[in-house]
C-alpha cells in the first residue's frame, strides 16, 4: 500500500466512524448512512474499507 493509499484509507475510516456514531445516535437513517458510505468510497477509493463494508 502506498502512502497515498494509506492516507485515503485513514480519511475514509475516520469519516465513516463519525457517520457511524451519527447513525447510532439516531441523527441519520440507515439509508442516509448507505448513501454517505457510497459517496465516501467514491471520494477516497479505500482498499481495506471496501472489504469491511457490509
C-alpha positions in Angstrom: 0.0 0.0 0.0 1.4 3.3 -1.0 1.5 6.4 1.3 -1.3 7.9 -0.7 -3.5 4.8 -0.5 -2.8 4.7 3.3 -3.8 8.3 3.7 -7.0 7.8 1.7 -7.8 4.7 3.8 -7.3 6.7 7.0 -9.6 9.5 5.8 -12.3 7.1 4.8 -12.2 5.2 8.1 -12.2 8.4 10.1 -15.1 9.8 8.1 -17.2 6.6 8.4 -16.5 6.3 12.1 -18.1 9.8 12.6 -21.1 8.9 10.4 -21.5 5.5 12.3 -21.7 7.4 15.5 -24.4 9.7 14.0 -26.3 6.6 12.9 -26.0 5.0 16.3 -27.3 8.2 17.9 -30.3 8.3 15.5 -29.1 11.5 13.8 -29.1 9.8 10.4 -31.0 6.9 9.0 -29.6 3.6 7.6 -30.5 4.8 4.1 -28.6 8.1 4.6 -25.7 6.1 6.0 -25.6 3.9 2.9 -25.6 6.9 0.6 -22.8 8.6 2.6 -20.8 5.3 2.5 -21.1 5.1 -1.2 -20.1 8.7 -1.7 -17.1 8.3 0.7 -16.0 5.2 -1.2 -16.1 7.2 -4.5 -14.2 10.0 -2.9 -11.4 8.1 -1.1 -11.3 4.8 -3.0 -10.3 2.8 0.1 -8.9 -0.7 -0.3 -9.5 -2.1 3.2 -12.7 -0.2 3.7 -14.4 -2.0 0.9 -13.5 -5.3 2.4 -15.0 -4.3 5.8 -18.3 -2.9 4.5 -21.5 -5.0 5.0 
